[in-house]
Amino acid sequence: MHDLKVLFATNFFDSCFRAIRAVAQLADAFRIDITIAHSGAAPHPAQRELQSFFAEADHYTSCRRITLDGAPAEALGALTRKEHFDIIVAPGSDRIGIPRPLHRSLRAELLRRGRCPLWTTSRGLEQADFRRPIRTIAAGIDGWDCDVTHVELAAAFAGRIGARLRLLTVIPPIHEGTMATQAVTPEPLARGGSGKAN
């Protein structure tokens, strides 16, 4: 059984409590070294919630609970650059009210700033069945982006847990608009991702 270093980002919303089941599933196959982190402007009140969140994690190989100052994306991104983690668990926030026009997704920012795979979810997790081990890791690619860092990360994580890696892509329909775009684009109409994934 191998150790798996997990960074669990929490804001104490219900979605974070629902995501605990996914981490518990990993704990069935790995010795979990978990860091539970909360970032915000008022760390002291949050510290009390942090100590009681995910109490069963205290029985893992290692459990650390920390509060970070500053914007969540910046603070968590800096932490992943400072320390190695095998995966970030960052559940989506439960939507409250109408969407904010200038709102920036924390998960998108973590994907851009972080240096490890990101596991996330939405309300659909309420119906998810976590009794089976993770057997397949999927990575999405398109024909326009040469940066395949996310594929390399997915491949490394799949190898780490003994899962299969599947690459997914969507081929858009070809019509007059597509051909007109290609007339002024040096890139081929369809191109697979390049790079090496180990």
PEHU-V249808 format. One record per residue. N is the residue number from 1. NEAR is the number of other ideal C-beta (glycine too) atoms within 12 Angstrom. D_CENTER is the distance of its C-alpha to the mean C-alpha in Angstrom with 1 decimal. Layout:
N;NEAR;D_CENTER, N;NEAR;D_CENTER
//
This chain:
1;13;22.9, 2;16;20.4, 3;21;18.5, 4;35;14.7, 5;31;13.3, 6;46;10.6, 7;42;9.7, 8;44;9.7, 9;47;9.9, 10;42;12.6, 11;30;15.1, 12;30;17.1, 13;24;16.8, 14;21;17.5, 15;30;14.0, 16;31;13.0, 17;26;16.0, 18;28;15.2, 19;40;11.8, 20;31;14.1, 21;25;15.3, 22;31;12.3, 23;41;12.5, 24;26;16.2, 25;26;16.0, 26;36;14.5, 27;30;17.3, 28;20;19.8, 29;22;19.2, 30;27;18.2, 31;20;19.5, 32;37;16.6, 33;27;16.7, 34;38;14.7, 35;37;14.5, 36;43;14.2, 37;41;14.2, 38;37;15.6, 39;32;16.5, 40;26;19.4, 41;15;23.0, 42;15;24.6, 43;21;23.3, 44;14;26.4, 45;14;26.3, 46;26;22.6, 47;20;23.4, 48;15;25.4, 49;24;22.7, 50;31;20.3, 51;22;22.9, 52;17;23.2, 53;30;19.6, 54;37;18.5, 55;17;21.9, 56;18;21.5, 57;29;19.1, 58;18;22.3, 59;14;23.4, 60;29;20.7, 61;20;21.7, 62;19;20.6, 63;27;19.3, 64;25;19.2, 65;28;18.9, 66;26;18.9, 67;32;19.3, 68;32;18.6, 69;20;20.9, 70;19;20.1, 71;18;17.6, 72;33;14.2, 73;27;12.4, 74;22;15.2, 75;29;15.5, 76;43;12.0, 77;33;12.0, 78;23;15.4, 79;34;14.5, 80;34;12.1, 81;17;15.1, 82;16;17.5, 83;22;16.1, 84;21;14.4, 85;36;11.4, 86;34;10.4, 87;39;6.8, 88;41;5.1, 89;43;5.5, 90;44;5.7, 91;36;8.1, 92;27;10.0, 93;28;13.3, 94;20;16.4, 95;14;18.5, 96;12;21.7, 97;8;24.5, 98;7;24.3, 99;11;21.6, 100;11;22.2, 101;6;23.3, 102;6;21.9, 103;15;18.7, 104;17;15.7, 105;19;12.2, 106;32;10.3, 107;28;6.9, 108;17;9.1, 109;25;10.5, 110;38;7.7, 111;27;7.1, 112;20;10.8, 113;25;11.6, 114;38;9.2, 115;27;10.4, 116;34;8.0, 117;38;5.4, 118;37;1.6, 119;34;3.1, 120;28;4.9, 121;29;8.7, 122;20;12.0, 123;17;15.6, 124;14;15.8, 125;26;14.4, 126;17;17.9, 127;11;19.5, 128;17;17.1, 129;12;18.9, 130;22;17.3, 131;11;20.5, 132;12;19.8, 133;18;17.8, 134;27;14.9, 135;15;17.1, 136;18;15.3, 137;28;12.2, 138;21;12.4, 139;29;11.9, 140;18;13.5, 141;30;16.2, 142;22;19.1, 143;22;22.5, 144;21;22.4, 145;18;19.7, 146;15;20.7, 147;16;17.6, 148;26;15.9, 149;24;13.8, 150;30;10.6, 151;32;13.1, 152;25;14.2, 153;31;10.9, 154;36;10.5, 155;28;14.2, 156;25;14.1, 157;35;11.7, 158;27;13.8, 159;19;16.8, 160;28;15.8, 161;30;15.7, 162;18;18.4, 163;23;16.7, 164;18;17.8, 165;28;16.0, 166;18;16.8, 167;24;16.8, 168;18;17.1, 169;20;19.0, 170;11;21.2, 171;14;24.7, 172;16;26.1, 173;10;29.7, 174;13;32.4, 175;11;34.9, 176;10;37.1, 177;11;34.4, 178;16;32.3, 179;14;35.4, 180;12;36.3, 181;16;33.0, 182;20;33.4, 183;12;36.9, 184;8;35.6, 185;14;32.4, 186;10;32.9, 187;16;29.9, 188;11;30.7, 189;19;30.1, 190;17;27.6, 191;19;26.0, 192;19;23.4, 193;26;20.7, 194;18;22.3, 195;20;21.4, 196;11;21.1, 197;24;18.4, 198;15;19.5
//
